């Protein structure tokens, strides 16, 4: 049975990992920086060597196309992202991009012409580490986010996506929103421990869970740390710390599906000997159920507001980003399942806990995902790792799922 070149795929991953490499073995390629541009350039060179045609859209999404025998047919697409977290790993996102390139190389080696074209997508700013929200490029491509909104998003230094596209040379002409694909598949490391703990090398992903990002601003009164008795204080930090404890309790109320995280915490005009007068923190809520995540948010608002009132604080809670739970396409899921079965790989069905570009694509065209384990379930970390045999298995599944959808000429 046809399989990808496992050694070539691994070598490509290790070569890409040199671009933006960190001292601890990870990668730093923030979206639309010089490192990201260098990674894209390396990928583009490999695509040209494979005979692919490149194009870029107006939000910087990069596409590499392999022609099919049916002129004008919609493409069967796959891909992910090359941008990383500030201290990211070697596999998050890049695996999906290079696994698809390996699919194309394998088809070239075997002399297989597909009826439908095959297209590799590199999505802009999937991570959301430089610009928010995450998955910005795929959101614009699918029409979930207006192009003007995406271009106006800015980083901590005030640099907009539009500015960064011009600076990096990745402001393209391809239309946004884009034309729907015939289907979209995405291979990815799981970024969690479920598959590894179960000893299962392949996850057949049936959809993505709901995600809710909140911004919380707590305001008290700044005062001198040495002259203000405790009973007279309106301390925004102590109040927020109590809210953080309550957030953990809310997650426990929705165990095991409910997840809650505070990822950012900023004290306005922080000083060692000043009581915190204003503080902002972020809340990340996740649950497979839209109804349950609504309940989680309602509980956050009720309990945080009660804590603020009791402590004499004011609070403002706003939604930063909402991503509903997303089921994937049954036919695409079946294509993945059939490929796994034919290859004889042990597998299980799984819901994605992380956000992926495939979540946006599922609103645009038939979509499914393939997961492989990552060592210790670790991701968004320089120590992120995957086993070569798992990397190869996932790409084998991607090859046969895409080939089944694209058809042989």
C-alpha positions in Angstrom: 0.0 0.0 0.0 1.3 3.5 -0.9 3.0 5.3 2.0 4.9 8.6 2.3 8.6 8.8 2.6 9.0 9.0 6.4 12.7 9.9 6.4 12.1 12.8 3.9 9.2 14.2 6.0 11.3 14.0 9.2 14.2 15.7 7.5 11.9 18.5 6.3 10.5 19.0 9.8 14.0 19.2 11.3 15.2 21.6 8.6 12.2 23.9 9.1 12.9 23.8 12.9 16.2 25.6 12.3 14.3 28.7 11.2 13.8 30.7 14.3 15.4 28.0 16.5 15.7 28.7 20.2 18.5 27.7 22.6 16.3 25.1 24.3 15.4 23.2 21.1 12.2 25.1 20.3 11.2 27.6 17.7 10.2 31.3 17.7 8.5 32.4 14.4 5.9 35.0 15.3 3.4 35.8 12.6 4.7 38.0 9.7 8.1 38.6 11.3 11.4 38.0 9.5 11.6 34.5 10.9 8.1 33.7 9.7 9.0 35.1 6.3 12.1 32.9 6.2 10.1 29.8 7.1 7.6 30.6 4.3 10.4 31.2 1.9 11.9 27.7 2.6 8.5 26.1 2.2 7.9 28.0 -1.0 11.3 26.8 -2.4 10.4 23.2 -1.6 7.0 23.7 -3.3 8.6 25.0 -6.5 10.9 22.0 -6.5 7.8 19.8 -6.3 6.3 21.6 -9.3 3.6 23.5 -7.4 2.2 26.9 -8.3 2.2 29.5 -5.5 -0.2 32.3 -4.7 -0.9 34.6 -1.7 -4.1 36.2 -0.7 -4.8 39.7 0.8 -4.3 38.6 4.4 -1.1 36.8 3.6 -2.4 33.2 3.5 0.0 31.2 1.2 -1.2 28.5 -1.2 0.7 25.9 -3.2 -1.3 24.2 -5.9 -0.8 20.8 -7.7 -2.9 20.7 -10.8 -5.6 18.0 -11.4 -6.9 16.6 -14.6 -10.3 18.3 -14.2 -9.9 21.9 -15.3 -11.8 24.2 -13.0 -12.5 21.7 -10.3 -12.4 22.9 -6.7 -9.2 21.8 -4.9 -8.8 19.2 -2.1 -6.8 21.2 0.4 -4.8 20.6 3.5 -2.3 22.5 5.6 -1.9 24.4 8.8 0.5 27.2 9.9 4.2 28.0 10.2 3.9 30.7 12.9 4.6 29.7 16.5 4.3 30.8 20.0 7.1 33.0 21.5 8.7 29.8 22.9 7.0 27.2 20.6 7.8 23.7 19.4 8.9 22.1 16.2 5.6 20.4 15.3 2.6 22.6 16.2 1.2 23.7 12.8 4.3 23.0 10.8 3.5 19.3 10.8 0.3 19.8 9.0 2.0 21.9 6.3 4.9 19.6 5.7 2.8 16.5 5.9 0.8 17.8 3.0 3.9 18.7 1.1 5.0 15.1 1.7 1.7 13.9 0.3 2.4 15.9 -2.9 5.9 14.6 -3.1 4.7 11.0 -2.7 2.1 11.4 -5.5 4.8 12.9 -7.7 7.2 10.0 -7.0 4.4 7.5 -7.8 3.4 9.3 -11.0 -0.2 9.7 -9.7 -2.3 12.4 -11.4 -5.5 13.3 -9.4 -8.8 14.4 -10.9 -9.2 17.4 -8.6 -6.3 19.7 -7.8 -4.5 19.5 -4.5 -3.7 22.7 -2.6 -1.5 23.3 0.5 -2.5 26.2 2.7 -0.3 28.1 5.1 -2.6 30.2 7.3 -1.5 33.6 8.7 -1.3 34.2 12.4 -3.0 30.9 13.6 -1.3 31.1 17.0 -2.6 34.6 18.0 0.7 35.2 19.7 1.5 38.4 17.9 -2.0 39.5 16.7 -5.3 38.6 18.2 -7.5 36.8 17.7 -6.0 33.5 16.9 -6.7 31.8 13.5 -6.9 35.3 11.9 -5.9 34.3 8.4 -8.4 31.4 8.1 -11.1 33.6 9.7 -10.6 36.2 6.9 -10.4 33.5 4.2 -13.7 32.0 5.2 -15.5 35.3 5.8 -15.8 34.7 9.5 -13.9 38.0 10.0 -14.1 41.0 7.6 -10.8 41.6 5.8 -10.7 45.2 7.0 -10.9 43.9 10.7 -8.1 41.4 10.1 -5.8 44.0 8.5 -6.4 46.4 11.3 -5.5 44.0 14.1 -2.3 45.2 15.8 0.5 43.8 18.0 1.7 45.1 21.3 3.9 47.7 19.5 1.0 49.0 17.5 2.1 47.3 14.2 -1.0 46.3 12.2 -1.4 43.1 10.2 -1.5 45.4 7.1 1.9 47.0 8.1 3.4 43.6 8.7 2.2 42.2 5.4 3.9 45.0 3.6 7.1 44.7 5.6 7.3 40.9 5.1 6.4 41.0 1.4 3.3 38.8 1.9 0.4 41.1 0.9 -1.0 39.1 -2.0 -3.7 39.6 -4.6 -5.8 36.5 -4.2 -9.3 37.4 -3.1 -10.5 37.3 0.5 -12.9 35.7 1.3 -11.7 32.8 -0.8 -13.5 30.3 -2.9 -14.5 27.2 -1.0 -12.4 24.1 -1.4 -13.9 20.7 -2.4 -12.7 19.6 1.0 -10.1 20.5 3.6 -8.1 18.1 5.8 -5.7 19.1 8.5 -3.1 16.9 10.3 -1.9 18.1 13.7 -0.3 16.9 16.9 -2.9 16.5 19.5 -1.4 19.0 21.9 -2.8 17.0 24.8 -2.2 13.6 26.5 -5.2 11.6 25.4 -3.8 9.6 22.5 -0.4 9.0 24.2 -2.1 7.8 27.4 -4.3 5.4 25.5 -1.4 4.1 23.4 -3.2 5.1 20.2 -1.1 6.5 17.3 -3.9 8.1 15.3 -6.9 10.2 16.3 -9.9 10.6 13.9 -11.1 14.1 14.9 -14.9 14.5 14.8 -15.0 18.3 15.6 -13.8 21.1 17.8 -15.0 22.2 21.2 -16.4 25.6 22.0 -13.9 28.4 23.0 -14.8 31.6 24.8 -12.2 34.4 25.5 -13.1 37.0 28.0 -11.2 40.2 29.0 -11.7 41.2 32.7 -10.8 44.6 34.0 -10.9 45.1 37.8 -10.6 48.6 39.3 -10.0 49.5 42.9 -7.9 52.4 44.3 -4.2 52.8 44.1 -2.7 53.8 47.5 0.6 53.6 49.5 1.5 50.1 50.6 3.0 51.3 53.9 0.4 53.7 55.1 -3.0 52.2 54.1 -4.5 49.8 56.7 -5.8 46.6 55.2 -9.4 47.3 56.1 -9.3 50.6 54.1 -7.9 49.1 50.9 -9.6 48.5 47.6 -6.9 46.2 46.2 -7.6 45.1 42.6 -5.0 42.4 42.8 -6.3 40.6 45.9 -9.8 40.8 44.5 -8.6 39.4 41.2 -6.7 36.6 43.0 -10.0 35.6 44.6 -11.6 35.6 41.2 -8.9 33.3 39.9 -9.6 30.8 42.7 -13.3 31.0 41.8 -12.5 30.4 38.2 -10.8 27.1 39.1 -13.9 26.2 41.1 -16.1 26.9 38.1 -14.1 24.6 36.0 -14.5 21.9 38.6 -18.3 22.4 38.5 -18.1 21.4 34.8 -15.6 18.5 35.2 -14.4 16.8 33.1 -15.3 18.7 30.0 -15.0 22.3 31.3 -11.6 24.0 31.2 -10.7 27.5 32.4 -7.4 29.3 32.1 -6.0 32.7 33.0 -3.2 33.3 30.4 -2.4 37.0 30.9 -2.3 39.2 34.0 -1.4 42.9 33.8 -1.3 45.5 36.7 -1.7 49.0 35.4 1.2 51.3 36.6 2.6 48.5 38.7 5.0 49.5 41.5 6.5 47.5 44.3 5.1 49.8 47.1 1.8 50.7 45.6 -1.5 48.9 46.1 -2.8 47.7 42.7 -5.5 50.1 41.6 -6.3 48.6 38.3 -5.7 45.1 36.8 -6.6 43.3 33.6 -6.6 39.6 33.1 -7.8 37.2 30.4 -10.1 34.2 30.8 -10.1 31.2 28.4 -13.1 28.9 28.7 -13.6 25.7 26.8 -16.3 23.0 26.7 -17.5 20.6 23.9 -21.1 21.9 24.6 -22.2 25.4 23.5 -24.9 25.4 26.2 -22.4 24.4 28.9 -19.9 27.1 27.9 -22.8 29.6 28.1 -23.4 28.4 31.6 -19.7 28.7 32.4 -19.6 32.3 31.2 -22.7 33.2 33.2 -21.2 31.7 36.3 -18.0 33.7 35.8 -19.9 36.9 35.5 -22.1 36.2 38.5 -19.3 35.2 40.8 -16.8 37.8 39.7 -19.3 40.6 40.0 -20.3 39.4 43.5 -16.6 39.4 44.6 -16.0 42.8 43.2 -19.1 44.3 44.9 -18.1 42.7 48.3 -14.6 44.2 48.0 -15.7 47.7 46.9 -14.2 47.1 43.4 -15.7 47.8 40.0 -15.4 45.2 37.2 -15.9 45.1 33.5 -16.1 41.7 31.6 -16.2 41.7 27.8 -16.1 38.9 25.3 -12.9 39.0 23.2 -13.5 36.1 21.0 -16.2 33.4 20.6 -15.8 30.1 18.7 -18.8 27.8 18.8 -18.4 24.0 19.0 -17.9 22.8 15.5 -18.8 19.3 14.1 -16.7 18.1 11.1 -18.1 16.8 7.9 -19.3 13.1 8.1 -18.0 12.2 4.6 -14.5 13.7 5.4 -14.4 12.0 8.8 -15.3 8.7 7.0 -12.5 9.3 4.5 -10.0 9.6 7.4 -11.5 6.6 9.1 -11.4 4.5 5.9 -7.7 5.5 5.4 -6.8 4.5 9.0 -8.6 1.2 8.6 -7.0 0.3 5.3 -3.6 1.1 6.7 -4.3 -1.0 9.8 -3.4 1.7 12.3 -4.8 1.6 15.8 -7.0 4.7 16.2 -9.8 6.3 18.2 -12.3 9.2 17.7 -11.5 12.4 19.5 -12.8 16.0 19.8 -10.2 18.7 19.4 -9.6 20.7 22.6 -7.5 23.3 20.8 -8.6 25.8 18.2 -7.4 25.1 14.7 -7.8 26.7 11.3 -9.9 23.7 10.4 -12.6 25.0 12.8 -13.1 28.0 10.5 -12.7 25.9 7.4 -15.6 23.7 8.6 -17.9 26.6 8.1 -16.7 27.0 4.6 -16.3 23.6 3.1 -16.4 19.9 4.1 -13.6 19.4 6.7 -11.9 16.9 9.0 -8.7 16.5 11.0 -6.1 13.9 11.9 -4.3 13.9 15.2 -1.1 12.2 16.2 0.3 12.0 19.8 2.8 14.4 21.1 5.3 13.3 23.8 3.9 13.8 27.3 1.0 15.7 25.7 3.2 18.8 25.7 2.7 21.7 23.3 3.2 25.5 23.2 6.5 24.6 24.8 10.1 24.4 23.5 10.2 20.8 24.7 7.3 19.8 22.4 8.1 16.5 20.6 6.6 13.8 18.5 7.9 10.3 17.6 9.0 9.8 13.9 6.8 6.7 13.5 3.7 8.7 14.6 4.6 11.5 12.3 4.8 9.1 9.4 1.5 7.3 10.3 -0.5 10.6 10.4 0.9 11.6 7.0 0.0 8.2 5.6 -3.6 8.7 6.7 -3.6 12.2 5.2 -2.3 10.8 1.9 -5.0 8.3 1.5 -7.9 10.5 2.8 -6.9 13.2 0.3 -6.3 10.8 -2.6 -9.8 9.2 -2.0 -11.4 12.7 -2.1 -9.3 14.0 -5.1 -9.6 10.8 -7.1 -7.2 9.3 -9.6 -7.3 10.6 -13.2 
